[in-house]
Structures are given as structure tokens and as C-alpha cells.
Amino acid sequence: MQFDEPLRRKLIEAVAATVIAHAEELTDLDQAIGDGDHGLNMKRGFEAVLADLDKIAAQPLPKMLQMAGTTLVMKVGGASGPLYGTLFLQLGKSLPADPTLADAESAFAAAIEAVKARGKSDVGAKTLLDVLAPVLAALRDGVADVPGAADAAAEATKPIQATRGRASFLGPRSIGHVDPGARSSALIVRAVCGVLAGQA
Ligand SMILES: [Mg+2]
């Protein structure tokens, strides 16, 4: 697929719009098992990305993702800033300018490994990895409804007891709530898939 400037703009706009539109929901989730800042932090980060939209979307896809990642690291803060920053930075490093599906899968796999290393975490700890890893599996398995798989994976963080991040301080009381980072990841996946499906 050709990732020309109009498509790059659409991707940034769609991801930013969904994160900003769901800021309150993300904050509510984080209030249940964290410090209640996830929605506002993510909103601030993606507003900063949007503020630089012309400059960022003018770059080829790899550079665009790295610029967005750098902005997220600087603006989101908390635990999510470095994790999402790492995700986008590594995607930018791994992807060619016009990736095929196979390119996307291997870059996504590399990005997930980078997030694991950055967060010293793995699947099953009630974090965004509990959405990212199932999404990669869905892509590799050729699942038709990848956003649906992402939503289901976010929902499936509910019964998990957190062992990483602030929610882990709650111990068993972290059970019964969707992880905010898992939810924001599912939102981002849905936005990206929505734009790319419109191109096919
Ligand atoms: Mg928080």
C-alpha cells in the first residue's frame, strides 16, 4: 500500500480524534485502578501531534511515526508516554515507507518487543501488551475483524490482576476493571484499521 501524504494525514487525524474523543472514558478507567490521568495525558499528547500535523504528515511513514513517538514521549508523561513513544518510535524504525502487510506484521512484532523491554513487562500483566500481542496474532492469522479482536482483548484485561504499573499496587482489587492502556490501544488499532480499510 502506498502511504502518501493524504493517507498519512488521515492516519494521524483518525488516531488523534479517537483518543481525544475517548479521553473521559480513559480517565474513568484509570480512576478505577490508577491515578486517573490516562485520558488527559493521552489527549495532551495527541493534541501536540495534531498541532504539528503539517510537519509530521509531510514526512515519509517511518519518519512520521518517529516524530509522533518523540512527541508522545515528551507530552504524554506517566507510564504511557514512554510506552506509546517506544511503540511508535520502533514502528518508525522497522517499517519501510510503503509497507506490505508482511512488513507491518514484522514491524509490529519488533515494536511489541520494544514495549516489553521498555516496560520490563510481558503479556498477562494487565497492560497495553494484552491488546498489542493479540492484535499481532490476529493479523498473522488473517482474522477479518482486527478491531473486534482488539476490543475483545481489551475487555479480556478485566479479570486479570495487574502485576505491572500503578494498578499492580491494588493487588486483587485491580481485578474487575479494563486496563486503561489496553483500552487506548484498542481505540488506536480501530482508528488505524478504519483508515486502512477505506484505502483497500
Ligand atoms: Mg495513570
py3Dmol code that shows the C-alpha trace and the ligand (Angstrom):
import py3Dmol

protein = """\
ATOM      1  CA  MET A   1       0.000   0.000   0.000  1.00  0.00           C
ATOM      2  CA  GLN A   2       1.205   3.469  -0.801  1.00  0.00           C
ATOM      3  CA  PHE A   3       1.361   5.686   2.255  1.00  0.00           C
ATOM      4  CA  ASP A   4       1.154   9.055   0.528  1.00  0.00           C
ATOM      5  CA  GLU A   5       0.697  12.322   2.367  1.00  0.00           C
ATOM      6  CA  PRO A   6      -3.136  12.351   2.330  1.00  0.00           C
ATOM      7  CA  LEU A   7      -3.173   8.847   3.813  1.00  0.00           C
ATOM      8  CA  ARG A   8      -0.553   9.767   6.415  1.00  0.00           C
ATOM      9  CA  ARG A   9      -2.646  12.795   7.419  1.00  0.00           C
ATOM     10  CA  LYS A  10      -5.770  10.663   7.692  1.00  0.00           C
ATOM     11  CA  LEU A  11      -3.991   8.170   9.937  1.00  0.00           C
ATOM     12  CA  ILE A  12      -2.772  10.839  12.336  1.00  0.00           C
ATOM     13  CA  GLU A  13      -6.116  12.636  12.350  1.00  0.00           C
ATOM     14  CA  ALA A  14      -8.114   9.451  12.929  1.00  0.00           C
ATOM     15  CA  VAL A  15      -5.924   8.216  15.782  1.00  0.00           C
ATOM     16  CA  ALA A  16      -5.791  11.636  17.452  1.00  0.00           C
ATOM     17  CA  ALA A  17      -9.541  12.161  17.053  1.00  0.00           C
ATOM     18  CA  THR A  18     -10.462   8.860  18.667  1.00  0.00           C
ATOM     19  CA  VAL A  19      -8.036   9.283  21.578  1.00  0.00           C
ATOM     20  CA  ILE A  20      -9.276  12.825  22.209  1.00  0.00           C
ATOM     21  CA  ALA A  21     -12.942  11.804  21.895  1.00  0.00           C
ATOM     22  CA  HIS A  22     -12.455   9.000  24.430  1.00  0.00           C
ATOM     23  CA  ALA A  23     -10.343  10.945  26.922  1.00  0.00           C
ATOM     24  CA  GLU A  24     -13.058  10.935  29.548  1.00  0.00           C
ATOM     25  CA  GLU A  25     -13.640   7.192  29.251  1.00  0.00           C
ATOM     26  CA  LEU A  26      -9.886   6.542  29.567  1.00  0.00           C
ATOM     27  CA  THR A  27      -9.710   8.789  32.595  1.00  0.00           C
ATOM     28  CA  ASP A  28     -12.624   6.951  34.217  1.00  0.00           C
ATOM     29  CA  LEU A  29     -10.875   3.618  33.647  1.00  0.00           C
ATOM     30  CA  ASP A  30      -7.657   4.990  35.118  1.00  0.00           C
ATOM     31  CA  GLN A  31      -9.535   6.406  38.103  1.00  0.00           C
ATOM     32  CA  ALA A  32     -10.681   2.880  38.945  1.00  0.00           C
ATOM     33  CA  ILE A  33      -7.227   1.283  39.052  1.00  0.00           C
ATOM     34  CA  GLY A  34      -4.644   4.041  38.585  1.00  0.00           C
ATOM     35  CA  ASP A  35      -4.187   7.737  39.178  1.00  0.00           C
ATOM     36  CA  GLY A  36      -6.860   8.922  36.773  1.00  0.00           C
ATOM     37  CA  ASP A  37      -4.602  10.749  34.353  1.00  0.00           C
ATOM     38  CA  HIS A  38      -4.535   8.443  31.325  1.00  0.00           C
ATOM     39  CA  GLY A  39      -7.257  10.221  29.353  1.00  0.00           C
ATOM     40  CA  LEU A  40      -5.868  13.697  29.871  1.00  0.00           C
ATOM     41  CA  ASN A  41      -2.289  12.570  29.276  1.00  0.00           C
ATOM     42  CA  MET A  42      -3.157  10.851  26.008  1.00  0.00           C
ATOM     43  CA  LYS A  43      -5.307  13.790  24.920  1.00  0.00           C
ATOM     44  CA  ARG A  44      -2.457  16.208  25.588  1.00  0.00           C
ATOM     45  CA  GLY A  45      -0.036  14.010  23.646  1.00  0.00           C
ATOM     46  CA  PHE A  46      -2.221  13.655  20.587  1.00  0.00           C
ATOM     47  CA  GLU A  47      -3.188  17.318  20.633  1.00  0.00           C
ATOM     48  CA  ALA A  48       0.524  18.042  20.440  1.00  0.00           C
ATOM     49  CA  VAL A  49       0.840  15.645  17.489  1.00  0.00           C
ATOM     50  CA  LEU A  50      -2.101  17.390  15.781  1.00  0.00           C
ATOM     51  CA  ALA A  51      -0.536  20.777  16.422  1.00  0.00           C
ATOM     52  CA  ASP A  52       2.400  19.624  14.266  1.00  0.00           C
ATOM     53  CA  LEU A  53       0.204  17.787  11.758  1.00  0.00           C
ATOM     54  CA  ASP A  54       1.510  19.547   8.639  1.00  0.00           C
ATOM     55  CA  LYS A  55       5.120  18.949   9.567  1.00  0.00           C
ATOM     56  CA  ILE A  56       4.638  15.370  10.749  1.00  0.00           C
ATOM     57  CA  ALA A  57       2.402  14.210   7.867  1.00  0.00           C
ATOM     58  CA  ALA A  58       4.853  15.671   5.338  1.00  0.00           C
ATOM     59  CA  GLN A  59       7.434  13.052   6.379  1.00  0.00           C
ATOM     60  CA  PRO A  60       7.614   9.569   4.904  1.00  0.00           C
ATOM     61  CA  LEU A  61       5.846   6.997   7.100  1.00  0.00           C
ATOM     62  CA  PRO A  62       8.918   5.847   9.099  1.00  0.00           C
ATOM     63  CA  LYS A  63       9.962   9.399   9.934  1.00  0.00           C
ATOM     64  CA  MET A  64       6.364  10.396  10.622  1.00  0.00           C
ATOM     65  CA  LEU A  65       5.999   7.627  13.207  1.00  0.00           C
ATOM     66  CA  GLN A  66       9.289   8.533  14.845  1.00  0.00           C
ATOM     67  CA  MET A  67       8.285  12.198  15.105  1.00  0.00           C
ATOM     68  CA  ALA A  68       4.907  11.244  16.576  1.00  0.00           C
ATOM     69  CA  GLY A  69       6.651   8.889  19.011  1.00  0.00           C
ATOM     70  CA  THR A  70       9.048  11.592  20.148  1.00  0.00           C
ATOM     71  CA  THR A  71       6.143  13.989  20.706  1.00  0.00           C
ATOM     72  CA  LEU A  72       4.271  11.362  22.733  1.00  0.00           C
ATOM     73  CA  VAL A  73       7.310  10.683  24.923  1.00  0.00           C
ATOM     74  CA  MET A  74       7.610  14.403  25.631  1.00  0.00           C
ATOM     75  CA  LYS A  75       3.936  15.249  26.095  1.00  0.00           C
ATOM     76  CA  VAL A  76       2.046  12.237  27.448  1.00  0.00           C
ATOM     77  CA  GLY A  77       4.122  11.571  30.559  1.00  0.00           C
ATOM     78  CA  GLY A  78       3.204   8.964  33.147  1.00  0.00           C
ATOM     79  CA  ALA A  79       3.929   5.375  32.220  1.00  0.00           C
ATOM     80  CA  SER A  80       2.055   5.579  28.943  1.00  0.00           C
ATOM     81  CA  GLY A  81       4.217   8.284  27.353  1.00  0.00           C
ATOM     82  CA  PRO A  82       7.397   6.189  27.239  1.00  0.00           C
ATOM     83  CA  LEU A  83       5.454   3.039  26.279  1.00  0.00           C
ATOM     84  CA  TYR A  84       3.472   4.575  23.413  1.00  0.00           C
ATOM     85  CA  GLY A  85       6.527   6.586  22.438  1.00  0.00           C
ATOM     86  CA  THR A  86       8.558   3.387  22.222  1.00  0.00           C
ATOM     87  CA  LEU A  87       5.807   1.692  20.195  1.00  0.00           C
ATOM     88  CA  PHE A  88       5.708   4.438  17.570  1.00  0.00           C
ATOM     89  CA  LEU A  89       9.470   5.004  17.523  1.00  0.00           C
ATOM     90  CA  GLN A  90      10.150   1.321  16.926  1.00  0.00           C
ATOM     91  CA  LEU A  91       7.429   1.075  14.278  1.00  0.00           C
ATOM     92  CA  GLY A  92       9.097   4.006  12.555  1.00  0.00           C
ATOM     93  CA  LYS A  93      12.489   2.319  12.726  1.00  0.00           C
ATOM     94  CA  SER A  94      11.183  -1.013  11.440  1.00  0.00           C
ATOM     95  CA  LEU A  95       8.729  -0.051   8.703  1.00  0.00           C
ATOM     96  CA  PRO A  96       9.622   0.819   5.112  1.00  0.00           C
ATOM     97  CA  ALA A  97       7.916   3.878   3.585  1.00  0.00           C
ATOM     98  CA  ASP A  98       5.213   1.831   1.845  1.00  0.00           C
ATOM     99  CA  PRO A  99       4.845  -1.348   3.874  1.00  0.00           C
ATOM    100  CA  THR A 100       3.135  -4.535   2.803  1.00  0.00           C
ATOM    101  CA  LEU A 101       1.050  -6.469   5.317  1.00  0.00           C
ATOM    102  CA  ALA A 102       4.066  -8.713   5.946  1.00  0.00           C
ATOM    103  CA  ASP A 103       6.236  -5.648   6.618  1.00  0.00           C
ATOM    104  CA  ALA A 104       3.591  -4.339   9.006  1.00  0.00           C
ATOM    105  CA  GLU A 105       3.457  -7.634  10.901  1.00  0.00           C
ATOM    106  CA  SER A 106       7.212  -7.852  11.415  1.00  0.00           C
ATOM    107  CA  ALA A 107       7.493  -4.170  12.366  1.00  0.00           C
ATOM    108  CA  PHE A 108       4.621  -4.557  14.802  1.00  0.00           C
ATOM    109  CA  ALA A 109       6.307  -7.608  16.318  1.00  0.00           C
ATOM    110  CA  ALA A 110       9.524  -5.600  16.770  1.00  0.00           C
ATOM    111  CA  ALA A 111       7.573  -2.729  18.313  1.00  0.00           C
ATOM    112  CA  ILE A 112       5.864  -5.069  20.792  1.00  0.00           C
ATOM    113  CA  GLU A 113       9.258  -6.457  21.839  1.00  0.00           C
ATOM    114  CA  ALA A 114      10.499  -2.882  22.329  1.00  0.00           C
ATOM    115  CA  VAL A 115       7.482  -2.054  24.511  1.00  0.00           C
ATOM    116  CA  LYS A 116       8.079  -5.215  26.560  1.00  0.00           C
ATOM    117  CA  ALA A 117      11.707  -4.216  27.096  1.00  0.00           C
ATOM    118  CA  ARG A 118      10.848  -0.608  27.910  1.00  0.00           C
ATOM    119  CA  GLY A 119       8.151  -1.605  30.404  1.00  0.00           C
ATOM    120  CA  LYS A 120      10.033  -4.664  31.698  1.00  0.00           C
ATOM    121  CA  SER A 121       6.740  -6.403  31.197  1.00  0.00           C
ATOM    122  CA  ASP A 122       5.007  -9.073  29.178  1.00  0.00           C
ATOM    123  CA  VAL A 123       1.586 -10.248  28.120  1.00  0.00           C
ATOM    124  CA  GLY A 124      -0.714 -11.066  31.053  1.00  0.00           C
ATOM    125  CA  ALA A 125       0.302  -8.202  33.360  1.00  0.00           C
ATOM    126  CA  LYS A 126      -2.813  -6.131  32.504  1.00  0.00           C
ATOM    127  CA  THR A 127      -1.165  -3.563  30.249  1.00  0.00           C
ATOM    128  CA  LEU A 128      -1.396  -2.394  26.640  1.00  0.00           C
ATOM    129  CA  LEU A 129       0.601  -5.514  25.716  1.00  0.00           C
ATOM    130  CA  ASP A 130      -2.562  -7.524  26.377  1.00  0.00           C
ATOM    131  CA  VAL A 131      -4.081  -5.820  23.333  1.00  0.00           C
ATOM    132  CA  LEU A 132      -1.000  -5.375  21.148  1.00  0.00           C
ATOM    133  CA  ALA A 133       0.011  -9.054  21.233  1.00  0.00           C
ATOM    134  CA  PRO A 134      -3.465 -10.400  20.359  1.00  0.00           C
ATOM    135  CA  VAL A 135      -3.713  -7.842  17.543  1.00  0.00           C
ATOM    136  CA  LEU A 136      -0.440  -9.124  16.095  1.00  0.00           C
ATOM    137  CA  ALA A 137      -1.768 -12.681  16.382  1.00  0.00           C
ATOM    138  CA  ALA A 138      -4.994 -11.617  14.637  1.00  0.00           C
ATOM    139  CA  LEU A 139      -3.008 -10.036  11.804  1.00  0.00           C
ATOM    140  CA  ARG A 140      -0.866 -13.140  11.405  1.00  0.00           C
ATOM    141  CA  ASP A 141      -3.912 -15.409  11.473  1.00  0.00           C
ATOM    142  CA  GLY A 142      -5.665 -13.302   8.854  1.00  0.00           C
ATOM    143  CA  VAL A 143      -8.574 -12.517  11.209  1.00  0.00           C
ATOM    144  CA  ALA A 144     -11.059 -10.345   9.300  1.00  0.00           C
ATOM    145  CA  ASP A 145     -12.187  -8.211  12.237  1.00  0.00           C
ATOM    146  CA  VAL A 146      -8.917  -6.974  13.749  1.00  0.00           C
ATOM    147  CA  PRO A 147     -10.568  -4.046  15.601  1.00  0.00           C
ATOM    148  CA  GLY A 148     -13.053  -6.509  17.074  1.00  0.00           C
ATOM    149  CA  ALA A 149     -10.162  -8.668  18.242  1.00  0.00           C
ATOM    150  CA  ALA A 150      -8.565  -5.581  19.815  1.00  0.00           C
ATOM    151  CA  ASP A 151     -11.773  -4.661  21.645  1.00  0.00           C
ATOM    152  CA  ALA A 152     -12.213  -8.211  22.894  1.00  0.00           C
ATOM    153  CA  ALA A 153      -8.603  -8.272  24.083  1.00  0.00           C
ATOM    154  CA  ALA A 154      -9.076  -5.001  25.978  1.00  0.00           C
ATOM    155  CA  GLU A 155     -12.244  -6.360  27.581  1.00  0.00           C
ATOM    156  CA  ALA A 156     -10.325  -9.535  28.489  1.00  0.00           C
ATOM    157  CA  THR A 157      -7.987  -7.485  30.734  1.00  0.00           C
ATOM    158  CA  LYS A 158     -10.912  -7.113  33.177  1.00  0.00           C
ATOM    159  CA  PRO A 159     -10.395 -10.370  35.121  1.00  0.00           C
ATOM    160  CA  ILE A 160      -6.593 -10.032  35.135  1.00  0.00           C
ATOM    161  CA  GLN A 161      -4.820  -8.995  38.330  1.00  0.00           C
ATOM    162  CA  ALA A 162      -2.305  -6.299  37.419  1.00  0.00           C
ATOM    163  CA  THR A 163       1.341  -7.144  38.014  1.00  0.00           C
ATOM    164  CA  ARG A 164       2.857  -4.093  36.311  1.00  0.00           C
ATOM    165  CA  GLY A 165       2.145  -0.403  36.564  1.00  0.00           C
ATOM    166  CA  ARG A 166       0.295   1.565  39.189  1.00  0.00           C
ATOM    167  CA  ALA A 167      -2.675  -0.823  39.074  1.00  0.00           C
ATOM    168  CA  SER A 168      -0.416  -3.564  40.473  1.00  0.00           C
ATOM    169  CA  PHE A 169      -0.325  -1.666  43.796  1.00  0.00           C
ATOM    170  CA  LEU A 170      -4.001  -2.584  44.160  1.00  0.00           C
ATOM    171  CA  GLY A 171      -3.288  -6.302  44.040  1.00  0.00           C
ATOM    172  CA  PRO A 172      -6.530  -8.290  43.746  1.00  0.00           C
ATOM    173  CA  ARG A 173      -8.551  -5.051  43.741  1.00  0.00           C
ATOM    174  CA  SER A 174      -7.273  -4.413  40.215  1.00  0.00           C
ATOM    175  CA  ILE A 175      -9.465  -7.326  39.096  1.00  0.00           C
ATOM    176  CA  GLY A 176     -12.775  -6.393  37.508  1.00  0.00           C
ATOM    177  CA  HIS A 177     -11.634  -3.314  35.592  1.00  0.00           C
ATOM    178  CA  VAL A 178     -10.478  -2.893  31.988  1.00  0.00           C
ATOM    179  CA  ASP A 179      -6.893  -1.649  31.819  1.00  0.00           C
ATOM    180  CA  PRO A 180      -6.861   1.946  30.528  1.00  0.00           C
ATOM    181  CA  GLY A 181      -3.770   1.374  28.365  1.00  0.00           C
ATOM    182  CA  ALA A 182      -5.342  -1.726  26.850  1.00  0.00           C
ATOM    183  CA  ARG A 183      -8.431   0.317  26.040  1.00  0.00           C
ATOM    184  CA  SER A 184      -6.475   3.180  24.454  1.00  0.00           C
ATOM    185  CA  SER A 185      -4.522   0.634  22.394  1.00  0.00           C
ATOM    186  CA  ALA A 186      -7.752  -0.898  21.105  1.00  0.00           C
ATOM    187  CA  LEU A 187      -9.044   2.551  20.177  1.00  0.00           C
ATOM    188  CA  ILE A 188      -5.858   3.300  18.234  1.00  0.00           C
ATOM    189  CA  VAL A 189      -5.986  -0.071  16.458  1.00  0.00           C
ATOM    190  CA  ARG A 190      -9.607   0.549  15.442  1.00  0.00           C
ATOM    191  CA  ALA A 191      -8.754   4.002  14.097  1.00  0.00           C
ATOM    192  CA  VAL A 192      -5.777   2.748  12.055  1.00  0.00           C
ATOM    193  CA  CYS A 193      -7.716  -0.233  10.663  1.00  0.00           C
ATOM    194  CA  GLY A 194     -10.639   2.014   9.778  1.00  0.00           C
ATOM    195  CA  VAL A 195      -8.451   4.307   7.694  1.00  0.00           C
ATOM    196  CA  LEU A 196      -6.539   1.460   6.019  1.00  0.00           C
ATOM    197  CA  ALA A 197      -9.737  -0.464   5.228  1.00  0.00           C
ATOM    198  CA  GLY A 198     -11.015   2.639   3.451  1.00  0.00           C
ATOM    199  CA  GLN A 199      -7.927   2.523   1.189  1.00  0.00           C
ATOM    200  CA  ALA A 200      -8.197  -1.083   0.129  1.00  0.00           C
TER     201      ALA A 200
END
"""
ligand_1 = """\
1
MG
Mg -2.289 6.991 35.201
"""
view = py3Dmol.view(width=600, height=400)
view.addModel(protein, "pdb")
view.setStyle({"model": 0}, {"cartoon": {"style": "trace"}})
view.addModel(ligand_1, "xyz")
view.setStyle({"model": 1}, {"stick": {}})
view.zoomTo()
view.show()
